[in-house]
Amino acid sequence: MIEIRLGLEDVARTRFAISPLWEAVASVRVLKGADEHGLHRTWAERVRPQLAAANVDFGPLFDLVPVPTRSPWSGHVPGFVCPPPTTPLPSLDVELATVRATPPALLRTTAEVPPARMAALRADPATELGRLADVLQAYWDLALAPYWSRILTLLEDDIRYRVGRLVEGGAQHLFSDLDPQVTWAAGTIHLKHRTVHGARRLDGSGLLLVPSAFVWPRVFSVLTEPWQPSLRYPPRAVGTLWHTRPATVSDALAGVLGRSRATILAALTAPASTTGLARRTGLTPGGVSQHLTALRTAGLVSAHRAGREVLYARTRAGETVVEAAGAGAPVSTAPA
């Protein structure tokens, strides 16, 4: 059991943030075996072949994310790989710049990292940290960028819910359903942990709460200096993250975009290539390509290179348009 004791100033400085960098690192844990319940199996089965086909050595990243050999509870991640964000929603570029600028004194860890990897980092920090950041960017482009709008929506929805809890009943109400492993009593957060025990006073630094799609069933804590004390916890409804409903085309949306473009947008329940979308929709590959260009120009679709393929995904704007047009409007099932 870890006890995190909050004073009045800590409660006042408690805040939320989303970290693209942490999501990338946490998702590596999933690929290395920390998903024994199969929560992210759909995502992992799509991503693993793309990573294997990529002409990238992911060793600088994967070596720093220990394999959870005993259970999902084992294996922590070196703090310098994914420091807590200092703003509510930093871009990945900003977080990677922080990684590149890590002071050599922070290149330490008790995690089960290959000694040769840590030795290389300490011997030439600038080069190796730059290499790590480049690999993180390549990993993000393949494994997370096509899915980010879906993940981000889940995380932001959770924060909105948590803020509502705080407004309704204060800090006690906020923490009462944050996670079954977290309880609040008399100004102290009690975090269940199987291997770590002890108390920590925050002394006015506040607590950072970071919802994370890839941590379930764990809550990760950051309680060592120089980083802000943080809890990375599973968001509400994380179990539905990869669920897809049958593609439907709203007649209202078709009236605005045209039937073919509305069909393509509705079919992007998961990232897909031009050929894949042609199969899903019954349209010709050439027609799909033309419509995708128009949808990208309108900011409703984004493109992400995955090896030799280009995968298309709905942007946040695209997700919003599909959801809004489908609410209460007549729909037609998209052709398979």
N, C-alpha and C positions, 0 to 999 in steps of 0.2 A: 504494500500500500504506500502510495506517495501522497503526502499532504502538502498542498499549496496554500499558504496562508496569505490572504489578501487584506490589505488595509484599505481605508477609505480612499486614498489616492489611487490605489491599484484598481479599485472598482471603477473610479472615474476615468481611468485610462484604458480600460478594457475595450478592445476593438476587434473588428473582423477584417480578414483579408483573404484573397484568393491568390494562389501561387502556381503559375504555369510550370515553373521549374520543379517544384515539389511534386506536381502531378506526374511529370516525366519520370522523376526518380522513383516515386512510389509505384508507377506502372512497371518499371523494370523488376521490382520485387515480385510482382504478379507473374511476369514471364518466367522468373526463376523459381517459381513454386509456391508462392505465398497466397495461392488462391485455391485452397483445398476444397472449398465448397462450390467452385465453378461459377462464381458470380460474374466473372469477366471472361468466361470461356469463349463466347461469341467474338468478342474483340480480339482475344489472344489468337484464335484460329485464323483470323483475317490478317493479323499483323506479323505473325512469326514467318510465314513464307516471304513476305516483303522484306523483312530484315535480313533473312538468309540470302535473298537474291541481290541485296544491295552491295555495292563495292565499297564497303565501309568496315573498318576494324572498330568494333564497339567495345573492345577490351578496356580502354581507359575509363569508360563509364561502368560497364558491367562488373569490373573488378572491385569497384568502390561500393557496390550494392551487394552486401553479403547474402549468400544463399540461406534461407530460413530452414536449416537442416533438421531442427527438432520439431518445430511447430510454427504457425504464423506469428507466434509471440516472440520467437527468437530472432536475433540479428537486428542490430540497429544500424543506422546510416551515418557516416561521418558528417558532422555538422557543416564543414566547409563545402560539401557538395551541394547543399541546398539550404543556405541560410534563410531564416524567416524574412518575409518581405517587409519593407519599411513603408510601403504605400498600400492602399486597399486593393488595387488590381494592377500590379506592374506588368509591363510587357515582358515577354521572354528575353528580348534583347537587353533590357535593363538588368534582369536577374543574371544573365550570362556575363554582363559587364562586371557585376559584383563578384562572380566566381573568378573571372580573370584577374581581378584586383585583390584577391585574398592575400593578406599578409602572411609571409612564411611562418610566423609564429603559430598560426592557426592550423597548419598542416599536420595535425595530430589526430589520432583516433584510437579507441580501444576496440573498434569493430574488427571482425575477422577479414581483414583486407590482406591480399598477398604482399608480403614484405617488400618484394621487388618494386611493386607499384608505388608504395609509399616512399621508398628510397629514391625512385626516379623523380617524384614530386618535390622532395626536399632538395635534391641535387640541382634541379633546374626549374624552380617554381614558375617562372614566366612562360617558358616553353610548354611545360606539361599542363599548366592550367589553361593555357590557350588551346592546347590540343583537346583537353577535356570539354571545354566550352564548344569547340567545333563539333565534337562527336555528339554532345547533347543537342545541338541544333539539327544535326543530320537525323538523329533518333526522333526528335520532335516532328520533323517534316514527314517522316514515314509513319510513325506510330500514333501520333496524337493530333497533328494539325487537321486531318480530315474529319476528326470526331470532336473537335474542340467546341464548336457551337453547342452541341448536345450536352457535353460535360459542363460547360460554363453555365448553361441554363439551369441545370440541376443545382449547381453550387450557389448561384445567385438566388434561386428560389428558397434554398435553405436559409440563407442569410436574411432574406425578407421575413421568413417565418420567425427566426430567432429574435430579430429586432422587435417584432410584434410581441413576443413573449416578454422581452425586457420592458417594453412600454406598459404592458398589462400588469406586470407584477414584480418588476425589479429583477435584481441579479439572481435571487433565489429561484424565481420562476424561469429565468433563462436557463439555468444550469440543471433544473429538475428533470428535464427530458433531453438533455444534450446527448447522452449516451448511457446505457446501463452501467458502464464502468465508472461513471462520474457521478458523485453526489456532492451536495453542498450542505454545510452545517456550521453555523456560528462563524461565518466569515472564512471558512476553510473549505477548499475543494479536495475531496478524497478521490484519488484516481487508483483504481485497482490495477495492480501489476504483479506478475508472477515471480519476477526476479529482482526488481528494484524496490527499495524501501527507504523511508526517511521523510524529513520535512524540509520545506523550502519557503522562506519569506521572500516576497517580491520587492519589498522596500520601495514602493512607489513607482516601479517600472511598468506596472500594468500587465495585463495578460492579452496575448494575441490568440484569437480563435480562427482556425483555418479549416473550413470544410474540405474534405478530400475524397474524391471518388474511389481511390484505389487503396484505402487503408483498412476497410472493413475486413475482419471484425475487431481490429485494434484501434486504440487511440495512441498516437505518437506524441510524446512530450519533448520539448526543448527547454531545459532548465539550467543550462550552463552558460556562463559568460563567454563571449561578449554579446550573445544574441538575446533578443527580447524573449522572455518566457512565453512559450507557445503551446497550444494543444491543437493537434491535427486530428480531426474526428470525422466519422462517416456522416454524410448528409442524409436527411430524410429521403425516403423513396429511392435509395441507391440501387435497390434490387430491381428497379424497373428501367435502369439506365439503358440497357441494350435491347429492351423489348420493342418490337416493331409491330405496328398495326397494319392490316392490309391497306395498300395504297388506294386512296380514294381521291377523286377529282371533284372539287367543289364547282358546281355550276356557276356560282358567283365569281370564283377565281378564273374559270374558263372564259367568262364574259369579259374579263379585264385583260387577261394575258393571251387568250386564244386557247383552244382545247389542247393542242399539242404541247405548248409550253407549260400549261397547267398540269398536264399529265406527267411531263418530265419532272417538274418540281415536286409533285406529289410522290413520284416513284423514288425520290432520293431519301428514303427512310434510312438508308445507309450509304456511305460513299460508293460510287460506282464509276466505271470507265464508260466511254462513249459506246463501246460494243455492248457492255453489260446493260446500259440503259436502253439500247436498241432492242435487246432481248426482252427486257422487262416491259417495254411499252408497245412493241410491235411496229415502231417507227423505223425508218431506214437510218443507218449510221450517219449518212450525210445530213439528213434532216435533223437528227439529234445534235450533231455538231453545230449546225447553224443556230438552233434554238438555244443551245448552251452558251454560245457567244453572246446572244442577246440577254440571257439571264445573268451572265457575268457582268455585262455592261451595266445592268440595272442594280447590281449589288446583291442579287438574290442567291447566287451560286458562287462558290470559290473552287479553284483548281489546285491540286496538290500532286506533285510528281512522286510516284512510288516505283522505283526501279525504272523499267521501260514503259510503264503505264502512267497515265495521268488520271487521277481519281477526282471526281467532282462531288461536292457536298453542299448542302444548303448552308448559307450563312445564317447568322442570328436573325437578320432581316427576313431571309427566306423562311425560316422556321416560324417567325411571327406572322408572316403573310399567310402561310398555309393554315396555321392554327386559327387565325382570325377569320379567314374566309370559310373555314369548315364549321365554325361555331353556329349551329342552328341553320346552316344553309343546305339545300338539297345537294346530294353528292352522287357521283357515279363511280363504280368500281373501275380503276384504271386497267386497261388491257394487260394481260400477262405477257 
